[in-house]
Amino acid sequence: MNLDHYAYLMSEDFLSYHFCSEGPNGKIRKVILFTLVTMPSKSYYNLSFGDLDEEGKINDFVTSNNHDAEKVLATVARAVIVFTNNYPDAVVFAEGSTASRTRRYQMGINKFWNEIEPVFKVFGFVKSEGFKPFRSGMNYMAFAVKRKKM
């Protein structure tokens, strides 16, 4: 995907990415984190994303309203690509902190499906069915992606 995205600083282990959103509300520090979650039957990386508060914690409920949502989401997508380049067997789990944010993620997946599908297996979570292959027109509560073997 060759979308306009923000430059970022990433950690040596590719688990954290820091950047600034720029817009009418000024420069807002953002962070993307990939955290390993290990369960008895499987493990995955949880994708956390939000504004970096003054205490160094992620606030994923604040609305920045910096009029750059697509560029911010493209930066998150770029981080997922870089992360999975370095952890090719990782499953990445993402869920919005609110239903409307999860819906926004789904709209982004739909919009850029032609760029995403050749590279990633994408799954959506439906409460009554669990994770199923992503399909346009469905409403999902969360998403998981895994890089396809090339």
CNS distance restraints for C-alpha pairs under 8 A (distance, minus, plus):
assign (resid   1 and name CA) (resid  78 and name CA) 7.86 0.50 0.50
assign (resid   1 and name CA) (resid 115 and name CA) 5.84 0.50 0.50
assign (resid   1 and name CA) (resid 116 and name CA) 7.55 0.50 0.50
assign (resid   3 and name CA) (resid  71 and name CA) 7.71 0.50 0.50
assign (resid   3 and name CA) (resid  74 and name CA) 6.20 0.50 0.50
assign (resid   4 and name CA) (resid  71 and name CA) 5.94 0.50 0.50
assign (resid   4 and name CA) (resid  74 and name CA) 6.78 0.50 0.50
assign (resid   4 and name CA) (resid  75 and name CA) 7.96 0.50 0.50
assign (resid   5 and name CA) (resid  71 and name CA) 4.97 0.50 0.50
assign (resid   5 and name CA) (resid  72 and name CA) 6.59 0.50 0.50
assign (resid   5 and name CA) (resid  73 and name CA) 8.00 0.50 0.50
assign (resid   5 and name CA) (resid  74 and name CA) 5.33 0.50 0.50
assign (resid   5 and name CA) (resid  75 and name CA) 4.74 0.50 0.50
assign (resid   5 and name CA) (resid  78 and name CA) 7.62 0.50 0.50
assign (resid   6 and name CA) (resid  19 and name CA) 6.67 0.50 0.50
assign (resid   6 and name CA) (resid  20 and name CA) 7.30 0.50 0.50
assign (resid   6 and name CA) (resid  21 and name CA) 7.45 0.50 0.50
assign (resid   6 and name CA) (resid  71 and name CA) 6.84 0.50 0.50
assign (resid   6 and name CA) (resid  72 and name CA) 7.02 0.50 0.50
assign (resid   6 and name CA) (resid  75 and name CA) 5.73 0.50 0.50
assign (resid   7 and name CA) (resid  19 and name CA) 6.42 0.50 0.50
assign (resid   7 and name CA) (resid  75 and name CA) 7.86 0.50 0.50
assign (resid   8 and name CA) (resid  17 and name CA) 6.09 0.50 0.50
assign (resid   8 and name CA) (resid  18 and name CA) 5.33 0.50 0.50
assign (resid   8 and name CA) (resid  19 and name CA) 4.56 0.50 0.50
assign (resid   8 and name CA) (resid  20 and name CA) 7.80 0.50 0.50
assign (resid   9 and name CA) (resid  17 and name CA) 5.51 0.50 0.50
assign (resid   9 and name CA) (resid  18 and name CA) 5.15 0.50 0.50
assign (resid   9 and name CA) (resid  19 and name CA) 6.50 0.50 0.50
assign (resid  10 and name CA) (resid  14 and name CA) 6.03 0.50 0.50
assign (resid  10 and name CA) (resid  15 and name CA) 7.46 0.50 0.50
assign (resid  10 and name CA) (resid  16 and name CA) 5.53 0.50 0.50
assign (resid  10 and name CA) (resid  17 and name CA) 4.30 0.50 0.50
assign (resid  10 and name CA) (resid  18 and name CA) 6.36 0.50 0.50
assign (resid  11 and name CA) (resid  15 and name CA) 6.25 0.50 0.50
assign (resid  11 and name CA) (resid  16 and name CA) 5.43 0.50 0.50
assign (resid  11 and name CA) (resid  17 and name CA) 6.62 0.50 0.50
assign (resid  14 and name CA) (resid  82 and name CA) 7.56 0.50 0.50
assign (resid  14 and name CA) (resid  83 and name CA) 5.73 0.50 0.50
assign (resid  14 and name CA) (resid  86 and name CA) 7.37 0.50 0.50
assign (resid  15 and name CA) (resid  33 and name CA) 5.70 0.50 0.50
assign (resid  15 and name CA) (resid  34 and name CA) 4.96 0.50 0.50
assign (resid  15 and name CA) (resid  35 and name CA) 7.11 0.50 0.50
assign (resid  15 and name CA) (resid  83 and name CA) 7.08 0.50 0.50
assign (resid  16 and name CA) (resid  31 and name CA) 7.05 0.50 0.50
assign (resid  16 and name CA) (resid  32 and name CA) 5.61 0.50 0.50
assign (resid  16 and name CA) (resid  33 and name CA) 4.54 0.50 0.50
assign (resid  16 and name CA) (resid  34 and name CA) 6.43 0.50 0.50
assign (resid  17 and name CA) (resid  31 and name CA) 5.62 0.50 0.50
assign (resid  17 and name CA) (resid  32 and name CA) 5.05 0.50 0.50
assign (resid  17 and name CA) (resid  33 and name CA) 6.58 0.50 0.50
assign (resid  17 and name CA) (resid  79 and name CA) 7.07 0.50 0.50
assign (resid  18 and name CA) (resid  29 and name CA) 7.27 0.50 0.50
assign (resid  18 and name CA) (resid  30 and name CA) 5.79 0.50 0.50
assign (resid  18 and name CA) (resid  31 and name CA) 4.58 0.50 0.50
assign (resid  18 and name CA) (resid  32 and name CA) 6.54 0.50 0.50
assign (resid  19 and name CA) (resid  29 and name CA) 5.99 0.50 0.50
assign (resid  19 and name CA) (resid  30 and name CA) 5.36 0.50 0.50
assign (resid  19 and name CA) (resid  31 and name CA) 6.50 0.50 0.50
assign (resid  20 and name CA) (resid  27 and name CA) 5.78 0.50 0.50
assign (resid  20 and name CA) (resid  28 and name CA) 5.24 0.50 0.50
assign (resid  20 and name CA) (resid  29 and name CA) 4.52 0.50 0.50
assign (resid  20 and name CA) (resid  30 and name CA) 5.69 0.50 0.50
assign (resid  21 and name CA) (resid  26 and name CA) 7.83 0.50 0.50
assign (resid  21 and name CA) (resid  27 and name CA) 5.49 0.50 0.50
assign (resid  21 and name CA) (resid  28 and name CA) 5.02 0.50 0.50
assign (resid  21 and name CA) (resid  29 and name CA) 6.43 0.50 0.50
assign (resid  21 and name CA) (resid  30 and name CA) 6.90 0.50 0.50
assign (resid  21 and name CA) (resid  66 and name CA) 7.19 0.50 0.50
assign (resid  21 and name CA) (resid  68 and name CA) 7.26 0.50 0.50
assign (resid  21 and name CA) (resid  72 and name CA) 6.92 0.50 0.50
assign (resid  22 and name CA) (resid  26 and name CA) 5.59 0.50 0.50
assign (resid  22 and name CA) (resid  27 and name CA) 4.62 0.50 0.50
assign (resid  22 and name CA) (resid  28 and name CA) 6.54 0.50 0.50
assign (resid  22 and name CA) (resid  66 and name CA) 6.66 0.50 0.50
assign (resid  22 and name CA) (resid  68 and name CA) 7.47 0.50 0.50
assign (resid  23 and name CA) (resid  27 and name CA) 6.75 0.50 0.50
assign (resid  23 and name CA) (resid  66 and name CA) 4.67 0.50 0.50
assign (resid  23 and name CA) (resid  67 and name CA) 6.29 0.50 0.50
assign (resid  23 and name CA) (resid  68 and name CA) 6.90 0.50 0.50
assign (resid  24 and name CA) (resid  66 and name CA) 5.65 0.50 0.50
assign (resid  24 and name CA) (resid  67 and name CA) 7.41 0.50 0.50
assign (resid  25 and name CA) (resid  64 and name CA) 7.51 0.50 0.50
assign (resid  25 and name CA) (resid  65 and name CA) 7.32 0.50 0.50
assign (resid  25 and name CA) (resid  66 and name CA) 5.59 0.50 0.50
assign (resid  26 and name CA) (resid  66 and name CA) 7.58 0.50 0.50
assign (resid  28 and name CA) (resid  51 and name CA) 6.98 0.50 0.50
assign (resid  28 and name CA) (resid  64 and name CA) 7.63 0.50 0.50
assign (resid  29 and name CA) (resid  51 and name CA) 5.76 0.50 0.50
assign (resid  29 and name CA) (resid  52 and name CA) 5.48 0.50 0.50
assign (resid  29 and name CA) (resid  53 and name CA) 7.99 0.50 0.50
assign (resid  30 and name CA) (resid  49 and name CA) 7.42 0.50 0.50
assign (resid  30 and name CA) (resid  50 and name CA) 5.63 0.50 0.50
assign (resid  30 and name CA) (resid  51 and name CA) 4.39 0.50 0.50
assign (resid  30 and name CA) (resid  52 and name CA) 5.29 0.50 0.50
assign (resid  31 and name CA) (resid  49 and name CA) 5.74 0.50 0.50
assign (resid  31 and name CA) (resid  50 and name CA) 5.82 0.50 0.50
assign (resid  31 and name CA) (resid  51 and name CA) 6.29 0.50 0.50
assign (resid  31 and name CA) (resid  52 and name CA) 6.11 0.50 0.50
assign (resid  31 and name CA) (resid  58 and name CA) 7.02 0.50 0.50
assign (resid  32 and name CA) (resid  47 and name CA) 7.01 0.50 0.50
assign (resid  32 and name CA) (resid  48 and name CA) 5.68 0.50 0.50
assign (resid  32 and name CA) (resid  49 and name CA) 4.50 0.50 0.50
assign (resid  32 and name CA) (resid  50 and name CA) 6.92 0.50 0.50
assign (resid  32 and name CA) (resid  76 and name CA) 6.96 0.50 0.50
assign (resid  32 and name CA) (resid  79 and name CA) 7.70 0.50 0.50
assign (resid  33 and name CA) (resid  46 and name CA) 7.83 0.50 0.50
assign (resid  33 and name CA) (resid  47 and name CA) 5.74 0.50 0.50
assign (resid  33 and name CA) (resid  48 and name CA) 5.05 0.50 0.50
assign (resid  33 and name CA) (resid  49 and name CA) 6.41 0.50 0.50
assign (resid  34 and name CA) (resid  45 and name CA) 5.62 0.50 0.50
assign (resid  34 and name CA) (resid  46 and name CA) 5.49 0.50 0.50
assign (resid  34 and name CA) (resid  47 and name CA) 4.80 0.50 0.50
assign (resid  34 and name CA) (resid  48 and name CA) 6.45 0.50 0.50
assign (resid  34 and name CA) (resid  92 and name CA) 7.96 0.50 0.50
assign (resid  35 and name CA) (resid  45 and name CA) 5.11 0.50 0.50
assign (resid  35 and name CA) (resid  46 and name CA) 5.12 0.50 0.50
assign (resid  35 and name CA) (resid  47 and name CA) 6.70 0.50 0.50
assign (resid  35 and name CA) (resid  48 and name CA) 7.80 0.50 0.50
assign (resid  36 and name CA) (resid  43 and name CA) 7.07 0.50 0.50
assign (resid  36 and name CA) (resid  44 and name CA) 5.85 0.50 0.50
assign (resid  36 and name CA) (resid  45 and name CA) 4.43 0.50 0.50
assign (resid  36 and name CA) (resid  46 and name CA) 6.39 0.50 0.50
assign (resid  37 and name CA) (resid  43 and name CA) 5.51 0.50 0.50
assign (resid  37 and name CA) (resid  44 and name CA) 5.42 0.50 0.50
assign (resid  37 and name CA) (resid  45 and name CA) 5.83 0.50 0.50
assign (resid  37 and name CA) (resid  46 and name CA) 6.77 0.50 0.50
assign (resid  38 and name CA) (resid  42 and name CA) 6.37 0.50 0.50
assign (resid  38 and name CA) (resid  43 and name CA) 4.30 0.50 0.50
assign (resid  38 and name CA) (resid  44 and name CA) 6.69 0.50 0.50
assign (resid  39 and name CA) (resid  43 and name CA) 5.59 0.50 0.50
assign (resid  43 and name CA) (resid  91 and name CA) 7.76 0.50 0.50
assign (resid  44 and name CA) (resid  90 and name CA) 6.35 0.50 0.50
assign (resid  44 and name CA) (resid  91 and name CA) 4.96 0.50 0.50
assign (resid  44 and name CA) (resid  92 and name CA) 5.94 0.50 0.50
assign (resid  44 and name CA) (resid  93 and name CA) 6.82 0.50 0.50
assign (resid  45 and name CA) (resid  90 and name CA) 6.80 0.50 0.50
assign (resid  45 and name CA) (resid  91 and name CA) 6.03 0.50 0.50
assign (resid  45 and name CA) (resid  92 and name CA) 4.78 0.50 0.50
assign (resid  45 and name CA) (resid  93 and name CA) 6.02 0.50 0.50
assign (resid  46 and name CA) (resid  92 and name CA) 5.90 0.50 0.50
assign (resid  46 and name CA) (resid  93 and name CA) 4.89 0.50 0.50
assign (resid  46 and name CA) (resid  94 and name CA) 6.28 0.50 0.50
assign (resid  47 and name CA) (resid  92 and name CA) 6.51 0.50 0.50
assign (resid  47 and name CA) (resid  93 and name CA) 5.94 0.50 0.50
assign (resid  47 and name CA) (resid  94 and name CA) 5.33 0.50 0.50
assign (resid  48 and name CA) (resid  58 and name CA) 7.94 0.50 0.50
assign (resid  48 and name CA) (resid  60 and name CA) 7.95 0.50 0.50
assign (resid  48 and name CA) (resid  94 and name CA) 7.42 0.50 0.50
assign (resid  49 and name CA) (resid  58 and name CA) 6.95 0.50 0.50
assign (resid  49 and name CA) (resid  60 and name CA) 6.28 0.50 0.50
assign (resid  49 and name CA) (resid  76 and name CA) 7.97 0.50 0.50
assign (resid  50 and name CA) (resid  58 and name CA) 5.43 0.50 0.50
assign (resid  50 and name CA) (resid  59 and name CA) 5.29 0.50 0.50
assign (resid  50 and name CA) (resid  60 and name CA) 4.37 0.50 0.50
assign (resid  50 and name CA) (resid  61 and name CA) 7.59 0.50 0.50
assign (resid  50 and name CA) (resid  62 and name CA) 7.77 0.50 0.50
assign (resid  51 and name CA) (resid  58 and name CA) 5.59 0.50 0.50
assign (resid  51 and name CA) (resid  59 and name CA) 5.17 0.50 0.50
assign (resid  51 and name CA) (resid  60 and name CA) 6.46 0.50 0.50
assign (resid  51 and name CA) (resid  62 and name CA) 7.25 0.50 0.50
assign (resid  52 and name CA) (resid  56 and name CA) 5.74 0.50 0.50
assign (resid  52 and name CA) (resid  57 and name CA) 5.60 0.50 0.50
assign (resid  52 and name CA) (resid  58 and name CA) 4.85 0.50 0.50
assign (resid  52 and name CA) (resid  59 and name CA) 6.26 0.50 0.50
assign (resid  53 and name CA) (resid  57 and name CA) 5.43 0.50 0.50
assign (resid  53 and name CA) (resid  58 and name CA) 6.25 0.50 0.50
assign (resid  53 and name CA) (resid  59 and name CA) 6.46 0.50 0.50
assign (resid  60 and name CA) (resid  97 and name CA) 6.23 0.50 0.50
assign (resid  61 and name CA) (resid  97 and name CA) 6.34 0.50 0.50
assign (resid  61 and name CA) (resid  98 and name CA) 7.64 0.50 0.50
assign (resid  65 and name CA) (resid  69 and name CA) 7.99 0.50 0.50
assign (resid  68 and name CA) (resid  72 and name CA) 6.16 0.50 0.50
assign (resid  69 and name CA) (resid  73 and name CA) 6.09 0.50 0.50
assign (resid  70 and name CA) (resid  74 and name CA) 6.02 0.50 0.50
assign (resid  71 and name CA) (resid  75 and name CA) 6.22 0.50 0.50
assign (resid  72 and name CA) (resid  76 and name CA) 6.44 0.50 0.50
assign (resid  73 and name CA) (resid  77 and name CA) 6.14 0.50 0.50
assign (resid  73 and name CA) (resid 108 and name CA) 7.91 0.50 0.50
assign (resid  74 and name CA) (resid  78 and name CA) 6.08 0.50 0.50
assign (resid  75 and name CA) (resid  79 and name CA) 6.25 0.50 0.50
assign (resid  76 and name CA) (resid  80 and name CA) 6.36 0.50 0.50
assign (resid  77 and name CA) (resid  81 and name CA) 6.35 0.50 0.50
assign (resid  78 and name CA) (resid  82 and name CA) 6.25 0.50 0.50
assign (resid  79 and name CA) (resid  83 and name CA) 5.87 0.50 0.50
assign (resid  80 and name CA) (resid  84 and name CA) 6.01 0.50 0.50
assign (resid  81 and name CA) (resid  85 and name CA) 6.06 0.50 0.50
assign (resid  82 and name CA) (resid  86 and name CA) 6.56 0.50 0.50
assign (resid  83 and name CA) (resid  87 and name CA) 6.02 0.50 0.50
assign (resid  84 and name CA) (resid  88 and name CA) 4.76 0.50 0.50
assign (resid  84 and name CA) (resid  89 and name CA) 7.43 0.50 0.50
assign (resid  84 and name CA) (resid  90 and name CA) 6.57 0.50 0.50
assign (resid  84 and name CA) (resid 146 and name CA) 7.90 0.50 0.50
assign (resid  84 and name CA) (resid 147 and name CA) 6.59 0.50 0.50
assign (resid  88 and name CA) (resid 146 and name CA) 7.82 0.50 0.50
assign (resid  88 and name CA) (resid 147 and name CA) 6.13 0.50 0.50
assign (resid  89 and name CA) (resid 146 and name CA) 7.06 0.50 0.50
assign (resid  89 and name CA) (resid 147 and name CA) 7.00 0.50 0.50
assign (resid  90 and name CA) (resid 146 and name CA) 6.31 0.50 0.50
assign (resid  90 and name CA) (resid 147 and name CA) 7.62 0.50 0.50
assign (resid  91 and name CA) (resid 144 and name CA) 6.53 0.50 0.50
assign (resid  91 and name CA) (resid 145 and name CA) 5.72 0.50 0.50
assign (resid  91 and name CA) (resid 146 and name CA) 4.85 0.50 0.50
assign (resid  91 and name CA) (resid 147 and name CA) 7.86 0.50 0.50
assign (resid  92 and name CA) (resid 144 and name CA) 5.37 0.50 0.50
assign (resid  92 and name CA) (resid 145 and name CA) 5.27 0.50 0.50
assign (resid  92 and name CA) (resid 146 and name CA) 6.52 0.50 0.50
assign (resid  93 and name CA) (resid 142 and name CA) 7.44 0.50 0.50
assign (resid  93 and name CA) (resid 143 and name CA) 5.78 0.50 0.50
assign (resid  93 and name CA) (resid 144 and name CA) 4.38 0.50 0.50
assign (resid  93 and name CA) (resid 145 and name CA) 6.72 0.50 0.50
assign (resid  94 and name CA) (resid 142 and name CA) 5.87 0.50 0.50
assign (resid  94 and name CA) (resid 143 and name CA) 5.24 0.50 0.50
assign (resid  94 and name CA) (resid 144 and name CA) 6.22 0.50 0.50
assign (resid  95 and name CA) (resid 102 and name CA) 5.88 0.50 0.50
assign (resid  95 and name CA) (resid 141 and name CA) 6.84 0.50 0.50
assign (resid  95 and name CA) (resid 142 and name CA) 4.47 0.50 0.50
assign (resid  95 and name CA) (resid 143 and name CA) 6.33 0.50 0.50
assign (resid  96 and name CA) (resid 100 and name CA) 7.58 0.50 0.50
assign (resid  96 and name CA) (resid 101 and name CA) 4.82 0.50 0.50
assign (resid  96 and name CA) (resid 102 and name CA) 4.20 0.50 0.50
assign (resid  96 and name CA) (resid 103 and name CA) 7.90 0.50 0.50
assign (resid  96 and name CA) (resid 105 and name CA) 7.50 0.50 0.50
assign (resid  96 and name CA) (resid 142 and name CA) 7.26 0.50 0.50
assign (resid  97 and name CA) (resid 101 and name CA) 6.51 0.50 0.50
assign (resid  97 and name CA) (resid 102 and name CA) 7.28 0.50 0.50
assign (resid  98 and name CA) (resid 102 and name CA) 6.38 0.50 0.50
assign (resid  99 and name CA) (resid 103 and name CA) 6.16 0.50 0.50
assign (resid  99 and name CA) (resid 141 and name CA) 7.41 0.50 0.50
assign (resid 100 and name CA) (resid 104 and name CA) 6.21 0.50 0.50
assign (resid 101 and name CA) (resid 105 and name CA) 6.31 0.50 0.50
assign (resid 102 and name CA) (resid 106 and name CA) 6.30 0.50 0.50
assign (resid 102 and name CA) (resid 140 and name CA) 7.73 0.50 0.50
assign (resid 102 and name CA) (resid 141 and name CA) 6.64 0.50 0.50
assign (resid 102 and name CA) (resid 142 and name CA) 6.73 0.50 0.50
assign (resid 103 and name CA) (resid 107 and name CA) 6.20 0.50 0.50
assign (resid 103 and name CA) (resid 139 and name CA) 7.73 0.50 0.50
assign (resid 103 and name CA) (resid 140 and name CA) 7.73 0.50 0.50
assign (resid 104 and name CA) (resid 108 and name CA) 6.28 0.50 0.50
assign (resid 105 and name CA) (resid 109 and name CA) 6.29 0.50 0.50
assign (resid 106 and name CA) (resid 110 and name CA) 6.20 0.50 0.50
assign (resid 106 and name CA) (resid 140 and name CA) 7.57 0.50 0.50
assign (resid 107 and name CA) (resid 111 and name CA) 6.03 0.50 0.50
assign (resid 108 and name CA) (resid 112 and name CA) 6.16 0.50 0.50
assign (resid 109 and name CA) (resid 113 and name CA) 5.50 0.50 0.50
assign (resid 109 and name CA) (resid 116 and name CA) 7.42 0.50 0.50
assign (resid 110 and name CA) (resid 136 and name CA) 6.41 0.50 0.50
assign (resid 112 and name CA) (resid 116 and name CA) 6.21 0.50 0.50
assign (resid 113 and name CA) (resid 117 and name CA) 5.68 0.50 0.50
assign (resid 114 and name CA) (resid 118 and name CA) 7.26 0.50 0.50
assign (resid 115 and name CA) (resid 119 and name CA) 7.52 0.50 0.50
assign (resid 116 and name CA) (resid 120 and name CA) 5.89 0.50 0.50
assign (resid 117 and name CA) (resid 121 and name CA) 6.61 0.50 0.50
assign (resid 117 and name CA) (resid 122 and name CA) 7.49 0.50 0.50
assign (resid 118 and name CA) (resid 148 and name CA) 7.69 0.50 0.50
assign (resid 119 and name CA) (resid 147 and name CA) 5.96 0.50 0.50
assign (resid 119 and name CA) (resid 148 and name CA) 5.60 0.50 0.50
assign (resid 120 and name CA) (resid 145 and name CA) 6.14 0.50 0.50
assign (resid 120 and name CA) (resid 146 and name CA) 5.48 0.50 0.50
assign (resid 120 and name CA) (resid 147 and name CA) 4.42 0.50 0.50
assign (resid 120 and name CA) (resid 148 and name CA) 5.16 0.50 0.50
assign (resid 121 and name CA) (resid 133 and name CA) 7.63 0.50 0.50
assign (resid 121 and name CA) (resid 145 and name CA) 5.55 0.50 0.50
assign (resid 121 and name CA) (resid 146 and name CA) 5.22 0.50 0.50
assign (resid 121 and name CA) (resid 147 and name CA) 6.16 0.50 0.50
assign (resid 121 and name CA) (resid 148 and name CA) 6.08 0.50 0.50
assign (resid 122 and name CA) (resid 133 and name CA) 6.05 0.50 0.50
assign (resid 122 and name CA) (resid 134 and name CA) 5.48 0.50 0.50
assign (resid 122 and name CA) (resid 143 and name CA) 7.12 0.50 0.50
assign (resid 122 and name CA) (resid 144 and name CA) 5.91 0.50 0.50
assign (resid 122 and name CA) (resid 145 and name CA) 4.58 0.50 0.50
assign (resid 122 and name CA) (resid 146 and name CA) 6.74 0.50 0.50
assign (resid 123 and name CA) (resid 131 and name CA) 5.81 0.50 0.50
assign (resid 123 and name CA) (resid 132 and name CA) 5.27 0.50 0.50
assign (resid 123 and name CA) (resid 133 and name CA) 4.38 0.50 0.50
assign (resid 123 and name CA) (resid 134 and name CA) 4.65 0.50 0.50
assign (resid 123 and name CA) (resid 143 and name CA) 5.56 0.50 0.50
assign (resid 123 and name CA) (resid 144 and name CA) 5.10 0.50 0.50
assign (resid 123 and name CA) (resid 145 and name CA) 6.24 0.50 0.50
assign (resid 124 and name CA) (resid 130 and name CA) 7.98 0.50 0.50
assign (resid 124 and name CA) (resid 131 and name CA) 5.35 0.50 0.50
assign (resid 124 and name CA) (resid 132 and name CA) 5.53 0.50 0.50
assign (resid 124 and name CA) (resid 133 and name CA) 6.25 0.50 0.50
assign (resid 124 and name CA) (resid 134 and name CA) 5.15 0.50 0.50
assign (resid 124 and name CA) (resid 135 and name CA) 7.95 0.50 0.50
assign (resid 124 and name CA) (resid 140 and name CA) 5.42 0.50 0.50
assign (resid 124 and name CA) (resid 141 and name CA) 7.18 0.50 0.50
assign (resid 124 and name CA) (resid 142 and name CA) 5.85 0.50 0.50
assign (resid 124 and name CA) (resid 143 and name CA) 4.56 0.50 0.50
assign (resid 124 and name CA) (resid 144 and name CA) 6.52 0.50 0.50
assign (resid 125 and name CA) (resid 129 and name CA) 7.41 0.50 0.50
assign (resid 125 and name CA) (resid 130 and name CA) 5.16 0.50 0.50
assign (resid 125 and name CA) (resid 131 and name CA) 4.29 0.50 0.50
assign (resid 125 and name CA) (resid 132 and name CA) 6.40 0.50 0.50
assign (resid 125 and name CA) (resid 140 and name CA) 5.29 0.50 0.50
assign (resid 125 and name CA) (resid 141 and name CA) 5.46 0.50 0.50
assign (resid 125 and name CA) (resid 142 and name CA) 5.12 0.50 0.50
assign (resid 125 and name CA) (resid 143 and name CA) 6.00 0.50 0.50
assign (resid 126 and name CA) (resid 130 and name CA) 5.16 0.50 0.50
assign (resid 126 and name CA) (resid 131 and name CA) 6.36 0.50 0.50
assign (resid 126 and name CA) (resid 132 and name CA) 7.55 0.50 0.50
assign (resid 126 and name CA) (resid 139 and name CA) 7.50 0.50 0.50
assign (resid 126 and name CA) (resid 140 and name CA) 5.45 0.50 0.50
assign (resid 126 and name CA) (resid 141 and name CA) 6.12 0.50 0.50
assign (resid 126 and name CA) (resid 142 and name CA) 7.86 0.50 0.50
assign (resid 127 and name CA) (resid 141 and name CA) 7.36 0.50 0.50
assign (resid 131 and name CA) (resid 143 and name CA) 7.95 0.50 0.50
assign (resid 134 and name CA) (resid 138 and name CA) 7.98 0.50 0.50
